[in-house]
Amino acid sequence: MKKYLYLNIISIVLTTASCTKAVEGIHPVRKDLIELVFASGVLEADGENKLTAQTDGFIVQVNFNEGDEVVPGELLAVIDNHQNLANANSARVLNRIAQENTRPSAPALLQINANLAAATAKFKLDQLQTERYKRLYEAKSVSELEYQNAVLTATTSKASLNALQQQYNSIQVTAKQQAVAQRSAADVNAIIKDQNQVRAIIAGRIYEKQKQLGDYVRKGDVIAVIASQKLLYAKLSVDESNMASLKTGQAIIVKLNTNKHKTYKAVLHEILPAFDSGTQSFIVKAYFTDSLDFRIAGTQLEANIITGTKKFPGHTP
C-alpha cells in the first residue's frame, strides 16, 4: 500500500515540475491585429472578347487552338451557309444588270433613242411643211384651213418629241435608282457572305475553344474566347456585408488553388458597380504586384484583402 502511495507522490511531483518548466518557457508576443476580408475568385485575362458566330451553319474550317496568339482580322474559322452565298451571288448579278441598264447601250434606252430620232425627224419635216404652207397661205395659194392643219401637225409632232424625251429621262432616273438599290443590296449581301468567315476582332490569346470542326452553330453562339496575353488579374467575389470596408489600393494576399503553399501580393484595382446575381456577391478586380509563375485563366484562387490594422494597447511597432 505504501509502495503505491510513494509512486503516486513521485508522479505528482514530476508532473508539477514538468508543468512549471513548460510555463516558464512561454514568452507571449504582443502584435497588432490585422483585419482581413476573405474572397474567392479566379484568374481572368484582361479585355476578354467572346468570338461569336454571325450566321447559322456547320463549321467547315478551324484555324486555331487554345493558347494560340492571334491578330485582328486573322481568319479563325469558316461557317458553311449556302443561303448567304446564293444571296450574295444573286445580288451581284442583279447589280451588274442594273449598272448596265444605266448605260446608253441599254436596250430600253436604245429603243427610246430610236423613237426620239424618228420623232425628231418628223418634227423637223412638219416644221418645214408648216413654213411652206405659211408662205403659200400668204400668197393666197392655200386656204387658211390647210395652213392651220399644217400648224397642228407640227405642234403634235413637237409634243410627241417632248413626251419621248421625258420618257427617256424617266427611264434614266429609274435605271439609276435601281442601280443604287442593287449596289446597296450587293454590298449588304457581300457583308453577310463574309460573316461566314469568323475573324479575330482584337489581338490576344485564345483562352478557350468552345466549338470544334463539324459543329453546327447558330448566330450568337460563342466559338472562342480571346483576351489579353499580357495582363492576368484576380477576379474576386466579395460578400455584400464586407463591401463597406473595401477601397481601391488595399493590399491583398492571394493563393492559387494549384499551389496553396505559395502566396502572391496584389492590390485592389477596381470595384465593379453592379451586383453579380450569378455569384450573389460583388465583384472586385485585383492586379498582381508580384510576378505570376502560373498563368492559366480560369484558375481558382483565394484571397485575403487587408482592410485595416488594430493597434494592441501599449504596443509600439
C-alpha positions in Angstrom: 0.0 0.0 0.0 2.8 2.5 0.8 4.6 1.5 -2.4 1.7 2.7 -4.4 1.4 5.8 -2.3 5.1 6.7 -2.9 4.7 6.1 -6.6 1.7 8.5 -6.7 3.6 11.1 -4.7 6.6 10.8 -7.1 4.2 11.0 -10.1 2.6 14.2 -8.8 5.9 15.8 -8.1 7.2 15.1 -11.6 4.0 16.3 -13.2 4.2 19.5 -11.2 7.8 20.1 -12.1 7.1 19.5 -15.8 4.2 22.0 -15.8 6.2 24.6 -14.0 9.1 24.2 -16.6 6.6 24.4 -19.5 5.1 27.6 -18.1 8.5 29.2 -17.6 9.3 28.6 -21.4 6.3 30.5 -22.7 7.1 34.1 -24.0 3.9 35.9 -25.1 4.3 38.2 -28.1 2.1 41.3 -28.5 1.2 42.2 -32.1 -1.2 44.5 -33.9 -4.4 42.8 -35.2 -4.7 42.8 -39.0 -8.3 43.0 -40.3 -8.9 40.8 -43.3 -11.8 40.2 -45.8 -11.8 36.8 -47.4 -12.7 36.5 -51.0 -12.7 33.6 -53.5 -12.2 34.1 -57.2 -10.4 33.1 -60.5 -7.6 34.3 -62.6 -9.0 36.2 -65.6 -7.4 37.7 -68.6 -7.9 41.4 -69.3 -10.0 42.6 -72.2 -11.9 39.3 -72.7 -13.6 39.1 -76.1 -16.1 36.3 -77.0 -15.8 35.4 -80.6 -19.4 34.6 -81.8 -20.9 33.2 -84.9 -22.7 35.8 -87.1 -24.7 33.2 -89.1 -26.1 29.7 -88.8 -24.3 26.7 -90.3 -21.7 24.0 -89.9 -18.1 24.8 -89.0 -16.1 23.5 -92.0 -12.7 25.1 -91.2 -11.0 25.8 -87.9 -7.6 27.5 -87.9 -6.8 27.9 -84.2 -6.1 26.0 -81.0 -6.2 27.1 -77.3 -3.1 29.1 -76.5 -2.6 30.5 -80.0 -1.8 34.2 -80.3 -4.0 36.0 -82.9 -4.1 39.4 -84.5 -7.1 41.5 -85.7 -8.5 40.3 -88.9 -7.0 36.8 -88.7 -9.3 34.1 -90.2 -10.1 31.7 -87.4 -13.0 29.6 -88.7 -15.3 29.3 -91.7 -19.1 28.5 -91.4 -20.8 26.9 -94.3 -24.0 28.8 -95.1 -25.2 28.2 -98.7 -28.1 30.7 -98.4 -25.7 33.5 -97.8 -23.5 32.5 -100.7 -26.6 32.2 -103.0 -27.9 35.6 -102.0 -24.6 37.2 -102.5 -24.2 35.7 -106.0 -27.7 36.7 -107.0 -27.3 40.3 -105.7 -24.0 40.6 -107.5 -25.6 39.5 -110.8 -28.6 41.9 -110.3 -26.2 44.7 -109.5 -24.3 44.1 -112.8 -27.6 44.2 -114.8 -28.8 47.3 -113.0 -25.5 49.1 -113.8 -25.7 48.0 -117.5 -29.2 49.5 -117.7 -27.9 53.0 -116.9 -25.6 52.9 -119.9 -26.6 54.5 -123.3 -26.3 51.0 -124.8 -29.1 49.6 -122.5 -31.9 48.0 -124.6 -34.7 50.3 -123.1 -32.6 53.4 -123.8 -31.7 52.3 -127.3 -35.4 51.8 -128.1 -36.3 55.3 -126.8 -33.4 56.8 -128.7 -34.6 55.2 -131.9 -38.1 56.6 -131.3 -36.6 60.0 -130.4 -34.6 60.1 -133.7 -37.8 59.3 -135.7 -39.8 61.8 -133.8 -37.1 64.5 -134.2 -37.0 63.9 -138.0 -40.8 64.0 -138.2 -41.0 67.3 -136.2 -38.4 68.9 -138.5 -40.3 67.8 -141.6 -43.6 69.0 -140.2 -41.9 72.3 -139.2 -40.7 72.8 -142.8 -44.2 71.9 -144.1 -45.7 74.5 -141.8 -43.3 77.2 -143.0 -44.1 76.2 -146.6 -47.9 76.4 -146.0 -47.4 79.7 -144.3 -45.8 81.2 -147.4 -48.5 79.6 -149.7 -51.2 81.0 -147.4 -49.7 84.4 -147.5 -49.6 84.1 -151.3 -53.3 83.0 -151.3 -52.3 79.7 -152.8 -53.8 77.5 -150.0 -56.7 78.0 -147.7 -56.4 79.0 -144.1 -57.7 75.6 -143.1 -54.9 73.8 -144.9 -52.4 76.1 -143.2 -53.9 75.5 -139.7 -53.8 71.8 -140.3 -50.0 72.0 -141.1 -49.5 74.1 -137.9 -51.5 71.5 -135.9 -49.4 68.6 -137.3 -46.1 70.3 -136.4 -47.5 71.1 -132.9 -48.5 67.5 -132.4 -45.0 66.3 -133.6 -43.3 68.6 -131.1 -45.5 67.3 -128.2 -44.7 63.7 -129.2 -41.0 64.6 -129.3 -41.1 66.2 -125.8 -43.0 63.2 -124.4 -40.4 60.8 -125.7 -37.6 63.0 -124.2 -39.3 62.9 -120.8 -39.8 59.2 -121.1 -36.1 58.8 -121.9 -35.2 60.9 -118.8 -37.6 59.0 -116.7 -36.1 55.6 -117.8 -32.6 57.0 -117.0 -33.6 58.1 -113.5 -35.4 54.8 -112.8 -32.3 52.9 -114.0 -30.0 54.9 -111.8 -32.3 54.4 -108.8 -32.4 50.6 -109.4 -28.6 50.6 -109.8 -28.1 52.4 -106.4 -30.6 49.9 -104.8 -28.9 46.9 -106.3 -25.5 48.1 -105.4 -26.6 48.6 -101.8 -28.2 45.1 -101.8 -25.0 43.6 -103.3 -22.9 45.3 -100.6 -25.2 44.1 -97.8 -25.2 40.5 -99.1 -21.4 40.6 -99.6 -21.1 41.6 -95.9 -23.5 38.8 -94.9 -21.5 36.3 -97.0 -18.3 37.5 -95.3 -20.0 36.6 -92.0 -19.4 33.0 -92.9 -15.7 33.8 -92.2 -15.0 34.2 -88.5 -12.1 36.6 -87.9 -10.4 37.9 -84.8 -11.5 41.3 -83.6 -8.7 42.0 -81.2 -5.1 40.9 -80.7 -4.6 38.4 -77.9 -4.5 34.8 -77.0 -7.1 32.0 -77.4 -8.0 31.1 -73.9 -11.0 28.9 -74.6 -12.1 26.9 -77.7 -15.8 26.2 -77.4 -16.6 24.8 -80.9 -15.0 22.1 -83.0 -14.7 21.3 -86.6 -18.1 20.0 -87.8 -20.2 21.6 -85.0 -23.4 23.3 -86.0 -23.6 26.8 -84.7 -26.4 29.4 -84.6 -25.9 33.1 -84.8 -24.6 34.3 -81.4 -23.0 31.0 -80.4 -19.6 31.5 -78.8 -16.8 29.9 -80.8 -13.8 31.0 -78.8 -12.7 33.4 -76.0 -9.9 35.8 -76.8 -8.2 38.0 -74.2 -5.0 39.9 -73.5 -1.9 37.7 -73.3 -0.1 40.3 -71.1 -2.4 41.0 -68.2 -3.9 38.4 -65.8 -5.8 39.7 -62.8 -7.7 38.2 -59.9 -11.5 38.5 -60.2 -12.8 38.3 -56.7 -16.3 37.7 -55.3 -16.9 39.6 -52.0 -19.9 39.2 -49.7 -22.0 42.3 -49.6 -21.6 42.6 -45.8 -17.9 43.3 -46.3 -18.2 45.8 -49.1 -18.2 48.9 -46.8 -14.6 48.2 -45.7 -13.2 47.9 -49.2 -11.5 50.6 -51.2 -9.1 50.7 -54.1 -5.4 50.5 -53.3 -5.7 48.0 -50.4 -3.1 45.2 -50.3 -4.2 41.7 -51.0 -2.6 38.3 -50.4 -3.5 35.7 -53.0 -3.2 31.9 -53.0 -3.8 29.9 -56.2 -5.5 26.6 -55.7 -2.8 25.0 -57.8 -0.2 25.7 -55.1 -1.7 26.8 -51.7 1.8 26.9 -50.1 2.7 30.0 -52.2 1.3 33.5 -51.9 1.3 36.4 -54.3 0.9 40.1 -53.5 -1.7 42.1 -55.2 -3.6 45.4 -54.9 -7.3 46.1 -55.1 -7.6 47.9 -58.5 -11.3 48.3 -59.2 -14.7 47.7 -57.5 -17.3 46.9 -60.1 -20.5 48.9 -59.6 -23.1 46.1 -60.2 -24.1 43.2 -58.0 -23.4 39.8 -59.6 -26.6 37.8 -59.3 -24.8 34.6 -60.5 -22.5 34.5 -57.5 -24.7 36.6 -55.2 -21.8 38.8 -54.4 -20.0 41.9 -55.5 -17.0 41.7 -57.9 -13.7 43.4 -57.5 -10.5 43.3 -59.6 -7.1 42.8 -58.1 -3.9 43.4 -60.1 -0.8 41.5 -59.1 2.3 43.3 -57.9 4.2 40.0 -57.8 5.2 38.2 -61.0 2.9 35.2 -61.6 4.6 31.9 -62.4 1.3 30.2 -63.2 -0.6 32.0 -66.0 -3.7 30.0 -66.9 -7.0 31.9 -67.0 -9.8 30.3 -65.0 -7.5 29.1 -62.2 -9.4 29.1 -58.9 -7.9 31.2 -56.1 -8.4 32.5 -52.5 -7.6 36.0 -51.4 -7.3 38.0 -48.1 -7.9 41.7 -48.5 -6.2 43.7 -45.8 -8.7 46.3 -44.8 -7.1 47.7 -41.6 -5.0 47.2 -38.5 -6.0 47.4 -34.9 -3.2 48.6 -32.6 -2.5 46.5 -29.5 -2.7 48.6 -26.3 0.8 49.6 -25.2 2.5 48.0 -28.2 5.0 50.0 -30.2 5.6 48.6 -33.7 
